[in-house]
Amino acid sequence: MSTYRIVIDRSLCSGYGTCADLAPELFEIGADGVAATRRGTTDDPGVFDTAAACPMGAIAVEDGPEQ
């Protein structure tokens, strides 16, 4: 099973919250209005769909463990 690392480019995030709506177990909107990960990695390939749904393109998903 693959592990995917989630990376958020905070300079691109505008806090729309789409990620937190689609995958609340992985994402949240912080007090600063910017998305953050609840967990830095997942084995759920659905994270690619969540990343693609980000209107600002601020979420990248990479193969491999968190660094």
N, C-alpha and C positions, 0 to 999 in steps of 0.2 A: 504494500500500500504506500502511496506517495504522501509526502508531507509537503505542504505549501507554506511559504513564508509570506506574510502580509506586510506590505510597506505602504505607509501613507505619506504623501508629499504635503506636509502641512502648509506650504506656501501656495499650493493650488486649491486646497479645501476651502469651500465657502459655507460649510455647515448646513447643506440642504437636508442631511439626515437620511438620505435614501439608503445608505449602507446600514444604518442602525435599524431602519424599518424592515429591511429584507433579511438581515442576519443579526438580530440583537444579541445573540450569544457570542458574536465576534467583534461587533463594533458598538461604540457609544459616542454621543456628542458631549464633549467636555464642557465645563463651566465657561471656557473661553470661546465656545461656539465652533470648535474645530473637532473633526472626527479623530477618534483614538481607537486603538485595538484593545479589546478585552483580553485577547490571547494573541500572541505574535505568530502562531502557527496553527494549522488545521489540516486534517486529512480529508475534508469535505470538498470535492471538486466544484460544488456549487458556489464557492467563493469567487470563481472566475466570472460567473454571472453577476454577482454582487459588484465586483470591481467594474465590469462593463457598464453597469447601470449608473455609476457615478457620473453626474452631469459635468463635473470639472475634470474628470480623468485623473483624480488624485490618488487612486488606489492601484498599486501594482501587486501582482501575485507572482512569486518566484518559486521554482523548485528548490527544495532543500530545507534544512533546519534553520531555525532562528540563529542569527549571529550577534 
